[in-house]
Amino acid sequence: MPTLYRDCALLDLTAGRLLPEQSILVEDGRVRWIRPTDGSPPPAPEVEVVDAGGTTAVPGMVDAHSHLTMPGGSHWVERGFDPTENLLATAEHNARLLRQAGVRWARDVGAPMRDGRAVSLTVRDAWRGHREYPYVRAAGSWVGRAGALPSDLYVEVTDGDGLLAAALAQLDAGADLVKLYLDGPDREVSPFTVSEVRRVVEAVHARGRTVTAHSGLLPGARVGAEAGVDCLEHAFQLDQDVARLMAAGGTAMVSTLAVLESWQSFAATTLLPRFTSDDGRTAIAARRERAHDSVRLAHAAGVLIAAGTDFGGGSLRANQLAWEVQTLVAAGLPAADALAAATVNGGRLLGEPDAGVLREGGPADFVLVHGDPLSDPAALWRVWRTTW
């Protein structure tokens, strides 16, 4: 049955304004038309009319940094060692949370390996073609230098040849993209050289896929940008030179600023010294300040910024992308740019022109939120209805 969503507002992110009292006709999962309510014809008898007055229609959002098989929280690393059946059950729960939060696309950037294959790929394959689930693009497991993460959580390599072999093995297993880990055991030095990372980029691009890289520290960020990776995840430490390199080379950034807000909250809700000690609080506050500076540098340089939560592989949960948008605004981005990071920019990163976009003729993947997210980004928490 066709459905008419009547009297909602629409986001115009290019102009940074709302268009009030619009109506959207949906039929067979597509947007048939979008018109001002005053200029719309009376609905036919067979059309279901939804009174959407007071809401804003937001394109189905894109969580550009997620880990579908893990729950997040203060023990996020330990959960990567859970039994396979727990990981799969967690993914099902996360799918429900994503839908309720208006997140249509999830870009999974790392999952535990089971039987030689990342569990995220099993989840992606099981969900494909089922409209109630998010659309998924998935890397395999993390690929990094031995000693960078707990053993058995990721694919460990010891040199550039191993890095290349492991990256291609992820593609052989069916990964949509490759995720490198560019923080190493030595915080002052990138775990891989520019030439080693560039070899991976060239080989993966030759197979029509992309390379993204975890980058919490400046040395790895610089190597990733110089090597031409497609994206830096987190990018908590940038300087002007690296931001300019990213912009010039087309390296995108996925922000996960709300992770650091979450860590600050753990000072009150946990007894873990990393979060509660004076040294821990000071370190987190300094890292938060540097991360906000890095987002501003990237934005000023013209880097494409998409928004992610890092849920599962970090401390946030699957229904908290709104928190990232709020934090981007708090860091200094205009609200329209922060909203674009969670919608259309995520689609650009994925290479999916309909992801994060609401348009006539496009898929009816949008969410109605109560209020105006341009003046009040917290409106994204107030999801009233999704269309899938």
Rosetta blueprint (number, residue, H / E / L):
1 M L
2 P L
3 T E
4 L E
5 Y E
6 R E
7 D E
8 C E
9 A E
10 L E
11 L E
12 D E
13 L L
14 T L
15 A L
16 G L
17 R E
18 L E
19 L E
20 P E
21 E E
22 Q E
23 S E
24 I E
25 L E
26 V E
27 E E
28 D L
29 G L
30 R E
31 V E
32 R E
33 W E
34 I E
35 R E
36 P E
37 T H
38 D H
39 G H
40 S L
41 P L
42 P L
43 P L
44 A L
45 P L
46 E L
47 V L
48 E E
49 V E
50 V E
51 D E
52 A L
53 G L
54 G L
55 T E
56 T E
57 A E
58 V E
59 P E
60 G L
61 M E
62 V E
63 D E
64 A E
65 H E
66 S E
67 H L
68 L L
69 T L
70 M L
71 P L
72 G L
73 G L
74 S L
75 H L
76 W H
77 V H
78 E H
79 R H
80 G L
81 F L
82 D L
83 P L
84 T H
85 E H
86 N H
87 L H
88 L H
89 A H
90 T H
91 A H
92 E H
93 H H
94 N H
95 A H
96 R H
97 L H
98 L H
99 R H
100 Q H
101 A L
102 G L
103 V E
104 R E
105 W E
106 A E
107 R E
108 D E
109 V L
110 G L
111 A L
112 P L
113 M E
114 R E
115 D L
116 G L
117 R E
118 A E
119 V H
120 S H
121 L H
122 T H
123 V H
124 R H
125 D H
126 A H
127 W H
128 R L
129 G L
130 H L
131 R L
132 E L
133 Y L
134 P L
135 Y E
136 V E
137 R E
138 A E
139 A E
140 G E
141 S E
142 W E
143 V E
144 G E
145 R E
146 A L
147 G L
148 A L
149 L L
150 P L
151 S L
152 D L
153 L L
154 Y L
155 V E
156 E E
157 V E
158 T L
159 D L
160 G H
161 D H
162 G H
163 L H
164 L H
165 A H
166 A H
167 A H
168 L H
169 A H
170 Q H
171 L H
172 D H
173 A L
174 G L
175 A L
176 D L
177 L E
178 V E
179 K E
180 L E
181 Y E
182 L L
183 D L
184 G L
185 P L
186 D L
187 R L
188 E L
189 V L
190 S L
191 P L
192 F L
193 T L
194 V H
195 S H
196 E H
197 V H
198 R H
199 R H
200 V H
201 V H
202 E H
203 A H
204 V H
205 H H
206 A H
207 R L
208 G L
209 R L
210 T E
211 V E
212 T E
213 A E
214 H E
215 S E
216 G L
217 L L
218 L H
219 P H
220 G H
221 A H
222 R H
223 V H
224 G H
225 A H
226 E H
227 A H
228 G L
229 V L
230 D L
231 C E
232 L E
233 E E
234 H E
235 A L
236 F L
237 Q L
238 L L
239 D L
240 Q H
241 D H
242 V H
243 A H
244 R H
245 L H
246 M H
247 A H
248 A H
249 G H
250 G L
251 T L
252 A E
253 M E
254 V E
255 S E
256 T L
257 L L
258 A H
259 V H
260 L H
261 E H
262 S H
263 W H
264 Q H
265 S H
266 F H
267 A H
268 A H
269 T H
270 T L
271 L L
272 L L
273 P H
274 R H
275 F H
276 T H
277 S L
278 D H
279 D H
280 G H
281 R H
282 T H
283 A H
284 I H
285 A H
286 A H
287 R H
288 R H
289 E H
290 R H
291 A H
292 H H
293 D H
294 S H
295 V H
296 R H
297 L H
298 A H
299 H H
300 A H
301 A H
302 G L
303 V L
304 L L
305 I E
306 A E
307 A E
308 G L
309 T L
310 D L
311 F E
312 G L
313 G L
314 G E
315 S L
316 L L
317 R L
318 A L
319 N L
320 Q L
321 L H
322 A H
323 W H
324 E H
325 V H
326 Q H
327 T H
328 L H
329 V H
330 A H
331 A H
332 G L
333 L L
334 P L
335 A H
336 A H
337 D H
338 A H
339 L H
340 A H
341 A H
342 A L
343 T L
344 V H
345 N H
346 G H
347 G H
348 R H
349 L H
350 L H
351 G L
352 E L
353 P L
354 D L
355 A L
356 G L
357 V L
358 L L
359 R L
360 E L
361 G L
362 G L
363 P E
364 A L
365 D L
366 F E
367 V E
368 L E
369 V E
370 H E
371 G L
372 D L
373 P L
374 L L
375 S L
376 D L
377 P H
378 A H
379 A H
380 L H
381 W H
382 R L
383 V E
384 W E
385 R E
386 T E
387 T L
388 W L
